[in-house]
């Protein structure tokens, strides 16, 4: 039997109709132009180059990978802050891939985003109340208790005081600003929130508070999440399924237990081997995989498998044939890998031991 076997349908065991978000063949190529007056395109940065994934109602999908792999661009494509070059985005049963901005208002009621930088994502000229009320006013939503009372309730929901309503963003810390951004995202009671590295700019102790807050809100309101991050410990704690990106491609996707304990793609193995474990003895026993070379340029990615230039298992086939995202032999249903020669399904690490910082260990205890 071959190392991989085909898996029909989307990258999940759920039927297509049961998904809240369907992303198929999504691409974003940023053109490179030369010249001042008469410009001509000489190439393109392939930030996202054909990815497939899905998210079910109230589900959380983690998107991880090195800086520059296309995670944040993917988030902006989903929310249509960027125009896709190719592929499709189907949200709540409707194709929003190339919907004009004037017709995106209805979709954005149920599709919101939390931005990475809590400083630049809030207008410094507006009060907190105005920031939270604006989405409701633009969408014609008039709560029975009024916009001000609704905004104050949202501030309480995210752990701030109603008295903060009249203050400006510069009066708050980074963690408090991120909470304001979360309150703004919740103002329309969305079905899906794209969280683009929502805790990467925060101190570790504040990270734990914000991640636990997002989990509480997910349970309370039934919100689905696309959680973008590079911190494997945070993603493992928050997300039910995890997709690993490398150079604009998804190379592996699985439920968190399967991916963290039995990764099949060499790149995922390398990422997890770099994560410290809670047990020092286990860390000494585990082999540290050090990748050779640098990440190739997305302007001119390698042929075939994009990871082959750094992979210790690469063979001739890897340079001529691009691997498909399929279920490798021995993997559970829904565990998909884009690799011609996947790793054996041996236990790599205990998922509960993957903790990057002692402060994050409190995440499990408090949830």
Buried (B, 14 or more C-beta within 10 A) or exposed (E): EEBBEEBEEBBBEBEEEEBBBBBBEBBBBBEEEEEEEEEEEEBBBBBBBBBBBBBBBBBBBBBBBBEBBBBBBBBBBBBBEBEBBEBBBBBBEEEBBEBEEEEBEEBBBBBBBBBBBBBEBBEEEBBBBBBBBBBBEEBEBEBEEEBBEBBBBBBEBBBBEBEBBEBBBEEBEBBBBBBBBBBBBBBBEBBBBBBBBBBBBBEBEBBBBBBBBBBBBBEEBEBBBBBBBBBBBBBBBBBBBBBBBBBBBBBBBBBBBBBBBBBBBBBBBBBBBEBBBEEEEEBEEBEEBEBEEEBBEBEEBBEBBBBBBBBEBBEEEBBEEBBEBBBBBBBEEBBBBBBBBBBEBEEBBEBEBBBBBEBBBBBEEEE
